[in-house]
């Protein structure tokens, strides 16, 4: 083939538009579009290139760079990492607004391509508007902030570099073990420079997603550990979903009588009503899952990073032998577990074949089934209709689920931070993979509405329900306007507990006085806290919206929301003190060794006692 003369920006966009990937729905474009907020650092180069390819690679305008990146990340998560999006910004604040989202994608192992504008390579106009100058290093720009939160980083200082840089970035974005954000910093003069690119570059092979098999010795060791187990527990993490392993996981549980518990990222790997489904595990876990985890002799961790919320800060299943099945060797090597580095689906199938006669002991299976059924009955009670003046999160969750004709298979719930992740992890019921969309690896307030937009773009046929606290809503709500602009309807339920209720409770749990969390405990001016009308605010962004007081009023409003054709926001006041008492586990939050407060000293004594339960 010959060459074609293009600017760097034109070549980059043309390459992204040409990429195709093998997905469960067949061959589809790998990149579904580009979120763009233009400025002087990208409007001339990237803007012109995106306009030329706007049909095959749509460009979407957002209102906040961090939010549009959250939407792009949520889109990829909703597609189980088989499809993704890119984000382009100008230099300066537009670029650095992406850094929080980059950290979120990095922690959660989710693919997104960042294309921030950068300072002139020529340095002719330096310092250009918004340029950060380093007094000791002339090569540093604001985009160097992306280095620690990108899985792949490159600064394109000559258009020829794209020939190698683009495939390398895509390799990282589509590799199950390496997956995370990739950043190509694009100096604005380089974006507009021309180069003779090989035509073959724009005819890339279809991307296929590798499913590596486990090494024979590792498989044999894992099988030997399980073969000796009488009280095994399987923990399903996000990798069970991203590896499309849910059918294999269910078959393994059924064949061997192994009860299953789920992390935040893994919730939905097994239907909520499966007899061996124990529910959420860990700090936000169910009593069923945590009780069995505390007595298990072997834990098979499938596709989980084993965060402190899953392990109870390494105090929950410290007595058990650990088998770590993970496509990423870094995660498989955690906490002295038997390492099984492989694709989750293939490894579960091969493990099952290697254990043809093995099953958990009958008494353990019976205990698991009883505990699972008891917990399902508790969920029905906790989320059932109650006559209360001020509802709590569980009441709202129950109302949302009752409002759907078939919520177990149709709704996708989206959330991220505060009290709600704990309540949803315990109480939300989903029967299908992807029906529960929680960003809890980075626990990033402000993800919720933007993430909901990304999920709706990925799954337009599903009802997407964003449940968000007032604290997160105030941090980032502008993508309500984007959802209206794009015609991507969301249902947003705001729980107004008048401040940061979750941290207020944690503050008191570690002995602190209520301080600077709820509005009532903050420094205030003469007029006190503002009387915020969330419905009026959402309506000003183009949504349909209303405030309600009671659960029956909420259910009626949700019926109107489901019938509406555009984004609908409902706000209800909730109790900032009440949470679901059932379940949960210790979480290590360091308490001061010295304090004038008796409450802090008591909390410190309890902290030291709990520390002794950890597996060092």
Beta strands, then each sheet from edge to edge (+ up, - down):
strand 1: 3-7
strand 2: 20-23
strand 3: 26-29
strand 4: 31-36
strand 5: 59-61
strand 6: 84-89
strand 7: 112-118
strand 8: 152-156
strand 9: 181-187
strand 10: 194-198
strand 11: 232-236
strand 12: 259-262
strand 13: 277-280
strand 14: 298-302
strand 15: 321-326
strand 16: 338-341
strand 17: 412-415
strand 18: 436-438
strand 19: 464-469
strand 20: 491-496
strand 21: 544-548
strand 22: 568-573
sheet 1: 1+ 10-
sheet 2: 2+ 3-
sheet 3: 5+ 4+ 6+ 7+ 9+ 8+
sheet 4: 13+ 12+ 11+ 14+ 15+ 16+
sheet 5: 18+ 17+ 19+ 20+ 22+ 21+
end
